[in-house]
Amino acid sequence: LLVHRKGAVAVPLGTMALIPGSMGTASYIVEGLGKEDAFGSCSHGAGRVMSRKEARAAIRPQALAQAMRRIVYPKHLERSLVEESPAAYRDITEVLDAQQDLVRRVQRLEPIAVLKG
């Protein structure tokens, strides 16, 4: 059996993994529950709700600045960072709620800085 995990990460029973949110939202350390019919897998992150092109068209730098107000990031890159805005991604808590049978949340991690470039 060959398991290809496109958009997923291996989390066999008792294994720890990092499931990232967006650059402006929480990420989680999770423990795998070893669900056999999911091949010991879970999503590998929040996942996009907008393509990069859609995000560049829809999200203004001012909206990014508001979403990132508590996080240090390179302000001179705001125009290019809008494609990675939290608004371009699914809510990580909803994503994890949908896979409670696959992983157990161990620790919530809050971003304090973003580096890009």
C-alpha positions as CSV (number, residue, x, y, z in Angstrom):
1,L,0.0,0.0,0.0
2,L,1.4,3.4,-1.0
3,V,-0.2,6.4,0.8
4,H,0.3,9.8,-0.9
5,R,-0.7,12.6,1.4
6,K,-1.5,15.6,-0.8
7,G,-2.6,18.3,1.6
8,A,-2.2,16.0,4.6
9,V,0.3,15.0,7.1
10,A,1.1,11.6,8.8
11,V,-0.1,11.5,12.4
12,P,0.0,7.8,13.5
13,L,-1.3,7.1,17.0
14,G,0.7,9.1,19.6
15,T,2.7,11.0,17.0
16,M,3.0,14.8,17.3
17,A,2.6,17.2,14.4
18,L,2.4,20.9,13.7
19,I,-0.7,22.1,12.0
20,P,-0.3,25.7,10.8
21,G,-3.0,28.4,10.5
22,S,-2.2,31.5,8.5
23,M,0.6,34.0,9.2
24,G,-1.8,35.9,11.4
25,T,-3.7,33.2,13.2
26,A,-2.8,30.4,15.6
27,S,-1.1,27.1,14.8
28,Y,-1.5,23.9,16.8
29,I,0.6,21.1,18.0
30,V,-1.5,18.0,17.7
31,E,-1.3,14.3,18.7
32,G,-2.4,11.7,16.2
33,L,-5.2,9.4,17.1
34,G,-4.2,6.8,14.5
35,K,-7.5,6.6,12.7
36,E,-7.0,3.7,10.4
37,D,-9.6,4.6,7.7
38,A,-7.7,8.0,7.4
39,F,-4.4,6.1,7.1
40,G,-3.2,8.0,10.2
41,S,-3.4,11.3,8.4
42,C,-4.9,14.8,9.0
43,S,-4.9,18.1,7.2
44,H,-1.6,19.8,7.0
45,G,-2.9,23.3,7.6
46,A,-5.8,25.7,7.4
47,G,-6.1,25.7,3.6
48,R,-6.8,28.6,1.3
49,V,-10.3,30.0,0.6
50,M,-8.9,32.4,-1.9
51,S,-6.2,31.9,-4.6
52,R,-3.2,34.2,-4.4
53,K,-4.6,36.1,-7.4
54,E,-8.0,36.5,-5.7
55,A,-6.4,37.6,-2.5
56,R,-4.3,40.3,-4.2
57,A,-7.5,41.6,-5.9
58,A,-9.8,41.5,-2.8
59,I,-7.6,42.3,0.2
60,R,-6.1,45.8,0.6
61,P,-2.9,46.5,2.6
62,Q,-5.0,48.3,5.2
63,A,-7.0,45.2,5.9
64,L,-3.9,43.2,6.2
65,A,-2.5,45.8,8.7
66,Q,-5.6,45.5,10.8
67,A,-5.5,41.7,10.8
68,M,-1.8,41.7,11.7
69,R,-1.9,44.5,14.3
70,R,-0.4,42.4,17.1
71,I,2.2,40.7,14.9
72,V,5.5,42.1,13.8
73,Y,6.0,41.8,10.0
74,P,7.9,43.7,7.3
75,K,5.6,46.6,6.6
76,H,7.4,47.5,3.4
77,L,6.1,44.2,2.0
78,E,2.4,44.7,2.7
79,R,1.5,44.8,-0.9
80,S,3.0,41.3,-1.5
81,L,1.9,39.9,1.8
82,V,-1.9,40.4,1.1
83,E,-1.9,37.1,-0.7
84,E,-1.0,35.4,2.6
85,S,-3.5,37.4,4.7
86,P,-5.5,35.5,7.3
87,A,-8.6,36.3,5.3
88,A,-7.2,34.2,2.4
89,Y,-7.3,31.1,4.7
90,R,-9.9,28.9,6.4
91,D,-10.4,29.3,10.2
92,I,-7.9,26.8,11.7
93,T,-10.2,26.1,14.7
94,E,-13.0,25.0,12.3
95,V,-10.5,22.8,10.4
96,L,-9.4,21.1,13.6
97,D,-13.0,20.8,14.8
98,A,-13.8,18.9,11.6
99,Q,-11.1,16.3,12.4
100,Q,-11.5,15.7,16.1
101,D,-11.5,12.0,15.3
102,L,-8.0,12.2,13.7
103,V,-6.0,14.4,16.1
104,R,-6.1,15.8,19.7
105,R,-5.0,19.4,20.2
106,V,-2.0,19.6,22.5
107,Q,-0.9,23.2,22.4
108,R,-2.1,26.4,20.7
109,L,0.7,28.6,19.3
110,E,0.2,32.3,18.6
111,P,2.3,34.1,16.0
112,I,4.4,37.0,17.2
113,A,6.4,37.8,14.1
114,V,6.4,37.0,10.3
115,L,9.6,36.9,8.2
116,K,9.4,36.9,4.4
117,G,11.9,37.7,1.7
